[in-house]
């Protein structure tokens, strides 16, 4: 990984911690897959854009309806639990 890419990831992590008021280090709890039968959704104010079959890193189980996730582009946001499948 280059120095430039490393700094970019650190910056995105700091922005995530500020936006979601997340304290401590960012740890991946597990990985989950977006349901292949689900409709693809564009991201809105507080939702991550979803693609069928995409693998997401779970950062935090927030409540019964949403999960805080990170996608492959290191974007963080909420995802509805109904569209997620365990691996």
N, CA, C and O atoms as a GROMACS GRO file, in nm:
protein
  348
    1UNK      N    1   0.084  -0.117   0.000
    1UNK     CA    2   0.000   0.000   0.000
    1UNK      C    3   0.089   0.124   0.000
    1UNK      O    4   0.185   0.131   0.076
    2UNK      N    5   0.058   0.218  -0.083
    2UNK     CA    6   0.140   0.338  -0.091
    2UNK      C    7   0.108   0.433   0.024
    2UNK      O    8   0.006   0.420   0.092
    3UNK      N    9   0.196   0.527   0.045
    3UNK     CA   10   0.178   0.624   0.152
    3UNK      C   11   0.053   0.708   0.127
    3UNK      O   12  -0.021   0.740   0.220
    4UNK      N   13   0.030   0.744   0.002
    4UNK     CA   14  -0.086   0.826  -0.034
    4UNK      C   15  -0.216   0.751  -0.004
    4UNK      O   16  -0.309   0.810   0.051
    5UNK      N   17  -0.223   0.623  -0.038
    5UNK     CA   18  -0.342   0.543  -0.013
    5UNK      C   19  -0.365   0.524   0.137
    5UNK      O   20  -0.479   0.526   0.184
    6UNK      N   21  -0.257   0.507   0.210
    6UNK     CA   22  -0.266   0.490   0.355
    6UNK      C   23  -0.322   0.616   0.422
    6UNK      O   24  -0.407   0.608   0.510
    7UNK      N   25  -0.273   0.731   0.380
    7UNK     CA   26  -0.321   0.858   0.435
    7UNK      C   27  -0.468   0.881   0.399
    7UNK      O   28  -0.543   0.935   0.480
    8UNK      N   29  -0.507   0.841   0.279
    8UNK     CA   30  -0.646   0.857   0.237
    8UNK      C   31  -0.738   0.772   0.324
    8UNK      O   32  -0.845   0.818   0.364
    9UNK      N   33  -0.697   0.648   0.353
    9UNK     CA   34  -0.776   0.560   0.439
    9UNK      C   35  -0.786   0.616   0.581
    9UNK      O   36  -0.893   0.610   0.642
   10UNK      N   37  -0.677   0.669   0.632
   10UNK     CA   38  -0.678   0.729   0.766
   10UNK      C   39  -0.774   0.847   0.771
   10UNK      O   40  -0.846   0.865   0.869
   11UNK      N   41  -0.774   0.928   0.665
   11UNK     CA   42  -0.863   1.044   0.659
   11UNK      C   43  -1.009   0.999   0.656
   11UNK      O   44  -1.093   1.058   0.724
   12UNK      N   45  -1.040   0.896   0.578
   12UNK     CA   46  -1.177   0.846   0.570
   12UNK      C   47  -1.221   0.789   0.706
   12UNK      O   48  -1.337   0.805   0.746
   13UNK      N   49  -1.131   0.723   0.776
   13UNK     CA   50  -1.162   0.669   0.908
   13UNK      C   51  -1.190   0.782   1.009
   13UNK      O   52  -1.281   0.770   1.091
   14UNK      N   53  -1.112   0.889   1.003
   14UNK     CA   54  -1.134   1.003   1.093
   14UNK      C   55  -1.269   1.069   1.063
   14UNK      O   56  -1.341   1.107   1.155
   15UNK      N   57  -1.302   1.083   0.934
   15UNK     CA   58  -1.431   1.142   0.896
   15UNK      C   59  -1.546   1.055   0.946
   15UNK      O   60  -1.648   1.107   0.992
   16UNK      N   61  -1.530   0.923   0.938
   16UNK     CA   62  -1.632   0.830   0.989
   16UNK      C   63  -1.651   0.851   1.138
   16UNK      O   64  -1.764   0.862   1.185
   17UNK      N   65  -1.542   0.856   1.214
   17UNK     CA   66  -1.552   0.871   1.358
   17UNK      C   67  -1.619   1.003   1.395
   17UNK      O   68  -1.694   1.009   1.492
   18UNK      N   69  -1.593   1.107   1.319
   18UNK     CA   70  -1.654   1.237   1.346
   18UNK      C   71  -1.802   1.235   1.310
   18UNK      O   72  -1.885   1.284   1.388
   19UNK      N   73  -1.837   1.180   1.196
   19UNK     CA   74  -1.976   1.179   1.148
   19UNK      C   75  -2.068   1.098   1.238
   19UNK      O   76  -2.179   1.141   1.269
   20UNK      N   77  -2.022   0.980   1.283
   20UNK     CA   78  -2.105   0.890   1.363
   20UNK      C   79  -2.074   0.898   1.512
   20UNK      O   80  -2.129   0.820   1.590
   21UNK      N   81  -1.987   0.991   1.552
   21UNK     CA   82  -1.947   1.006   1.692
   21UNK      C   83  -1.902   0.872   1.750
   21UNK      O   84  -1.943   0.833   1.859
   22UNK      N   85  -1.819   0.805   1.674
   22UNK     CA   86  -1.769   0.671   1.708
   22UNK      C   87  -1.640   0.686   1.787
   22UNK      O   88  -1.546   0.750   1.741
   23UNK      N   89  -1.637   0.627   1.904
   23UNK     CA   90  -1.518   0.635   1.990
   23UNK      C   91  -1.436   0.508   1.977
   23UNK      O   92  -1.490   0.399   1.956
   24UNK      N   93  -1.306   0.520   1.989
   24UNK     CA   94  -1.218   0.405   1.988
   24UNK      C   95  -1.177   0.363   1.848
   24UNK      O   96  -1.199   0.436   1.751
   25UNK      N   97  -1.117   0.246   1.838
   25UNK     CA   98  -1.070   0.196   1.710
   25UNK      C   99  -1.185   0.130   1.633
   25UNK      O  100  -1.282   0.084   1.692
   26UNK      N  101  -1.170   0.126   1.502
   26UNK     CA  102  -1.271   0.067   1.415
   26UNK      C  103  -1.237  -0.080   1.397
   26UNK      O  104  -1.135  -0.114   1.337
   27UNK      N  105  -1.322  -0.166   1.450
   27UNK     CA  106  -1.302  -0.311   1.440
   27UNK      C  107  -1.415  -0.373   1.359
   27UNK      O  108  -1.532  -0.339   1.378
   28UNK      N  109  -1.379  -0.463   1.271
   28UNK     CA  110  -1.479  -0.535   1.192
   28UNK      C  111  -1.528  -0.653   1.275
   28UNK      O  112  -1.450  -0.740   1.312
   29UNK      N  113  -1.659  -0.655   1.303
   29UNK     CA  114  -1.717  -0.764   1.381
   29UNK      C  115  -1.734  -0.890   1.297
   29UNK      O  116  -1.700  -1.000   1.342
   30UNK      N  117  -1.787  -0.874   1.177
   30UNK     CA  118  -1.810  -0.986   1.086
   30UNK      C  119  -1.833  -0.930   0.946
   30UNK      O  120  -1.835  -0.809   0.926
   31UNK      N  121  -1.850  -1.019   0.851
   31UNK     CA  122  -1.884  -0.978   0.715
   31UNK      C  123  -2.020  -1.036   0.681
   31UNK      O  124  -2.052  -1.149   0.719
   32UNK      N  125  -2.099  -0.958   0.608
   32UNK     CA  126  -2.230  -1.004   0.564
   32UNK      C  127  -2.247  -0.970   0.417
   32UNK      O  128  -2.180  -0.882   0.364
   33UNK      N  129  -2.339  -1.041   0.353
   33UNK     CA  130  -2.363  -1.022   0.211
   33UNK      C  131  -2.500  -0.958   0.190
   33UNK      O  132  -2.596  -0.990   0.260
   34UNK      N  133  -2.507  -0.867   0.093
   34UNK     CA  134  -2.635  -0.809   0.055
   34UNK      C  135  -2.714  -0.917  -0.019
   34UNK      O  136  -2.660  -0.984  -0.107
   35UNK      N  137  -2.839  -0.932   0.016
   35UNK     CA  138  -2.926  -1.034  -0.042
   35UNK      C  139  -2.930  -1.020  -0.195
   35UNK      O  140  -2.963  -0.913  -0.246
   36UNK      N  141  -2.896  -1.127  -0.269
   36UNK     CA  142  -2.899  -1.121  -0.416
   36UNK      C  143  -3.039  -1.094  -0.472
   36UNK      O  144  -3.051  -1.047  -0.585
   37UNK      N  145  -3.144  -1.122  -0.396
   37UNK     CA  146  -3.281  -1.097  -0.441
   37UNK      C  147  -3.327  -0.955  -0.409
   37UNK      O  148  -3.433  -0.913  -0.455
   38UNK      N  149  -3.250  -0.882  -0.331
   38UNK     CA  150  -3.288  -0.746  -0.293
   38UNK      C  151  -3.271  -0.651  -0.412
   38UNK      O  152  -3.191  -0.676  -0.502
   39UNK      N  153  -3.347  -0.543  -0.410
   39UNK     CA  154  -3.332  -0.442  -0.515
   39UNK      C  155  -3.212  -0.356  -0.482
   39UNK      O  156  -3.183  -0.328  -0.366
   40UNK      N  157  -3.142  -0.314  -0.586
   40UNK     CA  158  -3.027  -0.226  -0.565
   40UNK      C  159  -3.076  -0.088  -0.527
   40UNK      O  160  -3.173  -0.037  -0.584
   41UNK      N  161  -3.010  -0.028  -0.429
   41UNK     CA  162  -3.052   0.102  -0.380
   41UNK      C  163  -2.937   0.200  -0.386
   41UNK      O  164  -2.822   0.167  -0.357
   42UNK      N  165  -2.971   0.321  -0.423
   42UNK     CA  166  -2.872   0.428  -0.418
   42UNK      C  167  -2.863   0.478  -0.275
   42UNK      O  168  -2.960   0.471  -0.199
   43UNK      N  169  -2.749   0.528  -0.240
   43UNK     CA  170  -2.732   0.580  -0.104
   43UNK      C  171  -2.809   0.709  -0.086
   43UNK      O  172  -2.816   0.791  -0.178
   44UNK      N  173  -2.866   0.726   0.030
   44UNK     CA  174  -2.935   0.850   0.064
   44UNK      C  175  -2.859   0.918   0.176
   44UNK      O  176  -2.739   0.896   0.193
   45UNK      N  177  -2.929   1.000   0.251
   45UNK     CA  178  -2.863   1.078   0.356
   45UNK      C  179  -2.783   0.990   0.451
   45UNK      O  180  -2.667   1.020   0.480
   46UNK      N  181  -2.843   0.882   0.500
   46UNK     CA  182  -2.771   0.795   0.595
   46UNK      C  183  -2.785   0.649   0.556
   46UNK      O  184  -2.805   0.565   0.644
   47UNK      N  185  -2.776   0.618   0.430
   47UNK     CA  186  -2.778   0.479   0.385
   47UNK      C  187  -2.669   0.456   0.283
   47UNK      O  188  -2.644   0.541   0.197
   48UNK      N  189  -2.605   0.344   0.293
   48UNK     CA  190  -2.498   0.305   0.202
   48UNK      C  191  -2.558   0.254   0.071
   48UNK      O  192  -2.657   0.181   0.075
   49UNK      N  193  -2.502   0.291  -0.045
   49UNK     CA  194  -2.553   0.234  -0.170
   49UNK      C  195  -2.529   0.084  -0.172
   49UNK      O  196  -2.422   0.036  -0.134
   50UNK      N  197  -2.630   0.009  -0.216
   50UNK     CA  198  -2.622  -0.137  -0.212
   50UNK      C  199  -2.621  -0.197  -0.352
   50UNK      O  200  -2.692  -0.151  -0.441
   51UNK      N  201  -2.539  -0.301  -0.368
   51UNK     CA  202  -2.538  -0.381  -0.491
   51UNK      C  203  -2.564  -0.525  -0.451
   51UNK      O  204  -2.517  -0.571  -0.348
   52UNK      N  205  -2.637  -0.595  -0.533
   52UNK     CA  206  -2.671  -0.734  -0.504
   52UNK      C  207  -2.545  -0.819  -0.489
   52UNK      O  208  -2.453  -0.810  -0.570
   53UNK      N  209  -2.541  -0.900  -0.385
   53UNK     CA  210  -2.430  -0.991  -0.363
   53UNK      C  211  -2.304  -0.927  -0.309
   53UNK      O  212  -2.203  -0.996  -0.292
   54UNK      N  213  -2.306  -0.799  -0.281
   54UNK     CA  214  -2.188  -0.729  -0.230
   54UNK      C  215  -2.157  -0.774  -0.087
   54UNK      O  216  -2.248  -0.796  -0.007
   55UNK      N  217  -2.029  -0.789  -0.056
   55UNK     CA  218  -1.986  -0.827   0.079
   55UNK      C  219  -1.950  -0.698   0.155
   55UNK      O  220  -1.870  -0.617   0.108
   56UNK      N  221  -2.010  -0.681   0.273
   56UNK     CA  222  -1.987  -0.562   0.354
   56UNK      C  223  -1.926  -0.602   0.488
   56UNK      O  224  -1.955  -0.709   0.542
   57UNK      N  225  -1.840  -0.515   0.541
   57UNK     CA  226  -1.783  -0.534   0.675
   57UNK      C  227  -1.879  -0.472   0.776
   57UNK      O  228  -1.919  -0.357   0.761
   58UNK      N  229  -1.916  -0.547   0.878
   58UNK     CA  230  -2.005  -0.497   0.983
   58UNK      C  231  -1.919  -0.433   1.091
   58UNK      O  232  -1.832  -0.498   1.150
   59UNK      N  233  -1.946  -0.306   1.118
   59UNK     CA  234  -1.872  -0.232   1.220
   59UNK      C  235  -1.948  -0.236   1.353
   59UNK      O  236  -1.888  -0.252   1.459
   60UNK      N  237  -2.082  -0.219   1.346
   60UNK     CA  238  -2.161  -0.216   1.468
   60UNK      C  239  -2.306  -0.256   1.438
   60UNK      O  240  -2.363  -0.212   1.338
   61UNK      N  241  -2.365  -0.338   1.524
   61UNK     CA  242  -2.507  -0.369   1.517
   61UNK      C  243  -2.578  -0.260   1.597
   61UNK      O  244  -2.580  -0.266   1.720
   62UNK      N  245  -2.636  -0.162   1.530
   62UNK     CA  246  -2.691  -0.046   1.599
   62UNK      C  247  -2.826  -0.072   1.664
   62UNK      O  248  -2.846  -0.040   1.781
   63UNK      N  249  -2.921  -0.129   1.588
   63UNK     CA  250  -3.053  -0.162   1.644
   63UNK      C  251  -3.115  -0.274   1.562
   63UNK      O  252  -3.047  -0.336   1.480
   64UNK      N  253  -3.243  -0.301   1.582
   64UNK     CA  254  -3.310  -0.412   1.514
   64UNK      C  255  -3.329  -0.387   1.365
   64UNK      O  256  -3.353  -0.482   1.290
   65UNK      N  257  -3.320  -0.263   1.321
   65UNK     CA  258  -3.348  -0.230   1.182
   65UNK      C  259  -3.226  -0.199   1.097
   65UNK      O  260  -3.229  -0.219   0.976
   66UNK      N  261  -3.118  -0.151   1.158
   66UNK     CA  262  -3.003  -0.108   1.080
   66UNK      C  263  -2.872  -0.158   1.138
   66UNK      O  264  -2.859  -0.186   1.257
   67UNK      N  265  -2.773  -0.169   1.047
   67UNK     CA  266  -2.638  -0.211   1.082
   67UNK      C  267  -2.542  -0.107   1.025
   67UNK      O  268  -2.561  -0.059   0.913
   68UNK      N  269  -2.441  -0.071   1.100
   68UNK     CA  270  -2.338   0.019   1.052
   68UNK      C  271  -2.233  -0.063   0.979
   68UNK      O  272  -2.169  -0.151   1.038
   69UNK      N  273  -2.214  -0.035   0.848
   69UNK     CA  274  -2.126  -0.116   0.764
   69UNK      C  275  -2.026  -0.031   0.687
   69UNK      O  276  -2.037   0.091   0.678
   70UNK      N  277  -1.927  -0.103   0.630
   70UNK     CA  278  -1.826  -0.041   0.543
   70UNK      C  279  -1.821  -0.124   0.415
   70UNK      O  280  -1.819  -0.247   0.421
   71UNK      N  281  -1.818  -0.056   0.300
   71UNK     CA  282  -1.809  -0.130   0.173
   71UNK      C  283  -1.664  -0.135   0.125
   71UNK      O  284  -1.573  -0.091   0.196
   72UNK      N  285  -1.642  -0.189   0.007
   72UNK     CA  286  -1.507  -0.208  -0.044
   72UNK      C  287  -1.436  -0.077  -0.076
   72UNK      O  288  -1.313  -0.074  -0.083
   73UNK      N  289  -1.511   0.031  -0.096
   73UNK     CA  290  -1.450   0.163  -0.122
   73UNK      C  291  -1.425   0.240   0.009
   73UNK      O  292  -1.394   0.359   0.006
   74UNK      N  293  -1.439   0.170   0.123
   74UNK     CA  294  -1.420   0.226   0.257
   74UNK      C  295  -1.518   0.338   0.289
   74UNK      O  296  -1.486   0.430   0.363
   75UNK      N  297  -1.639   0.329   0.233
   75UNK     CA  298  -1.746   0.422   0.269
   75UNK      C  299  -1.825   0.358   0.381
   75UNK      O  300  -1.856   0.238   0.377
   76UNK      N  301  -1.859   0.437   0.482
   76UNK     CA  302  -1.930   0.390   0.599
   76UNK      C  303  -2.072   0.447   0.598
   76UNK      O  304  -2.092   0.564   0.564
   77UNK      N  305  -2.169   0.366   0.636
   77UNK     CA  306  -2.306   0.414   0.654
   77UNK      C  307  -2.395   0.300   0.700
   77UNK      O  308  -2.351   0.187   0.716
   78UNK      N  309  -2.522   0.334   0.721
   78UNK     CA  310  -2.618   0.235   0.768
   78UNK      C  311  -2.673   0.152   0.653
   78UNK      O  312  -2.684   0.199   0.539
   79UNK      N  313  -2.708   0.027   0.685
   79UNK     CA  314  -2.768  -0.066   0.590
   79UNK      C  315  -2.887  -0.132   0.660
   79UNK      O  316  -2.875  -0.172   0.776
   80UNK      N  317  -3.002  -0.144   0.593
   80UNK     CA  318  -3.116  -0.212   0.655
   80UNK      C  319  -3.085  -0.359   0.680
   80UNK      O  320  -3.031  -0.427   0.593
   81UNK      N  321  -3.120  -0.409   0.799
   81UNK     CA  322  -3.093  -0.549   0.835
   81UNK      C  323  -3.167  -0.647   0.746
   81UNK      O  324  -3.120  -0.758   0.723
   82UNK      N  325  -3.284  -0.605   0.696
   82UNK     CA  326  -3.367  -0.696   0.614
   82UNK      C  327  -3.297  -0.736   0.485
   82UNK      O  328  -3.330  -0.840   0.428
   83UNK      N  329  -3.201  -0.657   0.437
   83UNK     CA  330  -3.134  -0.687   0.311
   83UNK      C  331  -3.004  -0.762   0.329
   83UNK      O  332  -2.935  -0.790   0.231
   84UNK      N  333  -2.968  -0.796   0.452
   84UNK     CA  334  -2.839  -0.858   0.480
   84UNK      C  335  -2.853  -1.009   0.509
   84UNK      O  336  -2.949  -1.052   0.572
   85UNK      N  337  -2.756  -1.087   0.462
   85UNK     CA  338  -2.750  -1.231   0.487
   85UNK      C  339  -2.615  -1.265   0.549
   85UNK      O  340  -2.513  -1.209   0.508
   86UNK      N  341  -2.613  -1.354   0.648
   86UNK     CA  342  -2.483  -1.395   0.705
   86UNK      C  343  -2.403  -1.479   0.605
   86UNK      O  344  -2.461  -1.546   0.520
   87UNK      N  345  -2.273  -1.474   0.616
   87UNK     CA  346  -2.188  -1.554   0.528
   87UNK      C  347  -2.168  -1.693   0.586
   87UNK      O  348  -2.099  -1.775   0.526
   0.00000   0.00000   0.00000
